[in-house]
Amino acid sequence: LLYALKLDPELLKDEATAAFQLADGLHEENDEETAQQKQKREKERNKARRRVASELLSRNDCPVKLELITGHRFLRYLLSLRNSRTNSRLSHASYQAKRAALFHLFRSFNVRQPDDLQNQLKTAMKGVRRMVAVEKQNGDGRIQVGMEPMTFTLYNFWRGNVWRWAKQMAFLALLFLYCLGIWHAAQKTLAQSN
């Protein structure tokens, strides 16, 4: 919804657009604001927009014109997404999660996805997968697939510190069990003598 509000507003129904405009009206700009005040206001505006989006999606009426969603539009949305920390592309799994969210949007409002859209999405996701593979092969490294291998430095730290700590904990656990056994035997002996 927030993508549609910002970059593709014709996808939103009029009620949804009005709800977002109402939320934005509460956080109007002031020319005399400092940079920190502007940043705080923008943060509050984004929080209000997310709250409005959540409310709109919890209703029975879909806030999006689902009939206007095409494979091309969805692919444009996917390629606009970036990692907020590194400004790099997302992983293939993240793109698949966005596709699953689109399916869920249709399913949530009991709308059958058109066969044409399903075919377009299937082709688009194959293209994204191919793009990921080519970029990885070329060594661009913008898209991470799977987990990063453990660095040698981290392995040395783990081997030196964590393993030593685990051995000490294992020794303490065995010592505790041994003491528990002695205590239990002493309790048994006391119970028999009484």
C-alpha positions as CSV (number, residue, x, y, z in Angstrom):
1,L,0.0,0.0,0.0
2,L,2.8,2.4,0.9
3,Y,4.5,1.7,-2.5
4,A,1.2,2.4,-4.3
5,L,0.7,5.6,-2.4
6,K,4.2,6.9,-3.3
7,L,4.8,5.6,-6.8
8,D,1.6,4.2,-8.2
9,P,-1.3,6.0,-6.6
10,E,-3.9,4.9,-9.2
11,L,-3.8,1.4,-7.7
12,L,-5.4,2.7,-4.5
13,K,-9.2,3.2,-4.2
14,D,-10.4,6.7,-3.4
15,E,-11.2,5.8,0.3
16,A,-7.6,4.6,0.8
17,T,-6.1,7.7,-0.7
18,A,-8.3,9.9,1.4
19,A,-7.3,8.0,4.6
20,F,-3.6,8.4,3.8
21,Q,-4.1,12.1,3.0
22,L,-5.9,12.6,6.3
23,A,-2.9,10.9,8.1
24,D,-0.5,13.1,6.2
25,G,-2.4,16.2,7.1
26,L,-1.7,15.7,10.7
27,H,2.0,15.9,10.0
28,E,2.3,19.0,7.8
29,E,5.6,20.6,7.0
30,N,6.9,23.8,8.8
31,D,9.4,26.0,7.1
32,E,11.1,26.9,10.4
33,E,11.9,23.3,11.4
34,T,15.4,22.1,12.0
35,A,16.8,19.0,10.3
36,Q,16.1,16.9,13.5
37,Q,12.5,18.1,13.7
38,K,11.9,17.3,10.0
39,Q,13.4,13.8,10.5
40,K,11.1,13.3,13.6
41,R,8.1,14.5,11.7
42,E,8.9,12.2,8.8
43,K,9.2,9.3,11.2
44,E,5.9,10.1,12.7
45,R,4.3,10.4,9.3
46,N,5.6,7.0,8.2
47,K,4.3,5.5,11.5
48,A,0.9,7.0,10.9
49,R,0.9,5.7,7.3
50,R,1.7,2.2,8.4
51,R,-1.1,2.4,11.0
52,V,-3.5,3.5,8.3
53,A,-2.3,0.7,6.0
54,S,-2.9,-1.9,8.7
55,E,-6.4,-0.6,9.4
56,L,-7.3,-0.6,5.6
57,L,-6.1,-4.1,5.2
58,S,-8.1,-5.3,8.2
59,R,-11.4,-4.2,6.7
60,N,-13.6,-6.4,4.5
61,D,-13.3,-4.1,1.5
62,C,-9.9,-4.2,-0.4
63,P,-8.2,-0.8,-0.5
64,V,-6.4,-1.8,-3.7
65,K,-7.8,-2.0,-7.2
66,L,-6.8,-5.6,-7.7
67,E,-7.9,-5.6,-11.3
68,L,-5.1,-3.1,-12.2
69,I,-2.3,-5.2,-10.8
70,T,-0.2,-6.6,-13.7
71,G,3.0,-8.6,-13.8
72,H,4.8,-5.6,-15.2
73,R,3.6,-3.4,-12.3
74,F,4.5,-6.0,-9.7
75,L,8.0,-6.5,-11.2
76,R,8.5,-2.7,-11.1
77,Y,7.5,-2.8,-7.4
78,L,9.9,-5.7,-6.7
79,L,12.8,-4.0,-8.4
80,S,12.2,-0.7,-6.5
81,L,12.8,-2.5,-3.2
82,R,16.2,-2.1,-1.5
83,N,17.9,-3.1,1.6
84,S,17.6,-0.1,4.0
85,R,21.0,-0.6,5.5
86,T,23.1,-1.3,2.4
87,N,20.9,0.1,-0.3
88,S,21.4,-3.2,-2.3
89,R,18.9,-5.5,-3.8
90,L,17.0,-8.0,-1.8
91,S,17.7,-11.7,-1.8
92,H,15.7,-14.1,-4.0
93,A,13.9,-15.4,-0.9
94,S,12.7,-11.9,-0.1
95,Y,11.3,-11.4,-3.6
96,Q,9.5,-14.7,-3.2
97,A,8.0,-13.5,0.1
98,K,6.7,-10.4,-1.7
99,R,5.0,-12.6,-4.3
100,A,3.5,-14.7,-1.5
101,A,2.2,-11.5,0.1
102,L,0.5,-10.6,-3.2
103,F,-1.2,-14.0,-3.4
104,H,-2.3,-13.5,0.2
105,L,-3.8,-10.1,-0.7
106,F,-6.0,-11.7,-3.3
107,R,-6.9,-14.6,-1.1
108,S,-7.7,-12.3,1.9
109,F,-10.4,-10.5,-0.1
110,N,-11.7,-13.6,-1.8
111,V,-10.7,-12.5,-5.2
112,R,-9.4,-15.1,-7.7
113,Q,-6.1,-14.1,-9.3
114,P,-6.5,-13.9,-13.1
115,D,-4.6,-16.7,-15.0
116,D,-2.9,-14.0,-17.1
117,L,-1.5,-12.4,-13.9
118,Q,-0.3,-15.8,-12.6
119,N,1.5,-16.5,-15.8
120,Q,3.1,-13.0,-15.9
121,L,4.2,-13.4,-12.3
122,K,5.6,-16.8,-13.0
123,T,7.7,-15.4,-15.9
124,A,8.8,-12.4,-13.9
125,M,10.0,-14.5,-11.0
126,K,11.9,-16.7,-13.3
127,G,13.6,-13.6,-14.6
128,V,14.4,-12.4,-11.1
129,R,15.9,-15.8,-10.3
130,R,18.0,-15.7,-13.5
131,M,19.1,-12.1,-12.7
132,V,20.2,-13.3,-9.2
133,A,22.2,-16.2,-10.7
134,V,23.9,-14.0,-13.3
135,E,24.8,-11.4,-10.7
136,K,26.2,-14.0,-8.4
137,Q,28.2,-15.6,-11.3
138,N,29.6,-12.2,-12.3
139,G,30.7,-11.6,-8.7
140,D,28.6,-8.5,-8.3
141,G,27.6,-9.8,-4.9
142,R,24.6,-7.4,-4.7
143,I,22.2,-10.2,-4.0
144,Q,23.0,-12.6,-1.2
145,V,21.6,-16.1,-1.6
146,G,21.7,-18.4,1.4
147,M,24.0,-17.8,4.4
148,E,27.4,-16.2,4.5
149,P,30.2,-18.6,5.5
150,M,31.7,-18.2,8.9
151,T,34.8,-16.1,8.8
152,F,38.1,-17.6,10.1
153,T,38.3,-14.9,12.8
154,L,34.9,-15.7,14.1
155,Y,35.7,-19.5,14.0
156,N,38.9,-18.9,16.0
157,F,36.9,-16.8,18.6
158,W,34.3,-19.6,18.8
159,R,36.8,-22.3,19.1
160,G,38.9,-20.5,21.7
161,N,36.2,-18.9,23.9
162,V,32.9,-20.6,23.4
163,W,34.2,-24.1,23.2
164,R,36.2,-23.5,26.4
165,W,33.1,-22.1,28.1
166,A,31.0,-25.1,26.9
167,K,33.6,-27.5,28.4
168,Q,33.5,-25.7,31.7
169,M,29.7,-25.8,31.7
170,A,29.7,-29.5,30.9
171,F,32.1,-30.1,33.8
172,L,29.8,-28.0,36.1
173,A,26.8,-29.9,35.0
174,L,28.5,-33.3,35.7
175,L,29.6,-32.0,39.1
176,F,26.0,-30.9,39.9
177,L,24.7,-34.3,38.9
178,Y,27.3,-36.0,41.1
179,C,26.5,-33.8,44.1
180,L,22.8,-34.4,43.5
181,G,23.4,-38.2,43.5
182,I,25.3,-37.9,46.8
183,W,22.6,-35.8,48.3
184,H,19.9,-38.2,47.2
185,A,21.9,-41.2,48.7
186,A,22.2,-39.2,52.0
187,Q,18.5,-38.5,52.1
188,K,17.8,-42.2,51.4
189,T,20.1,-43.2,54.3
190,L,18.5,-40.7,56.7
191,A,15.0,-41.9,55.7
192,Q,16.0,-45.6,56.4
193,S,17.6,-44.7,59.8
194,N,14.5,-43.0,61.0
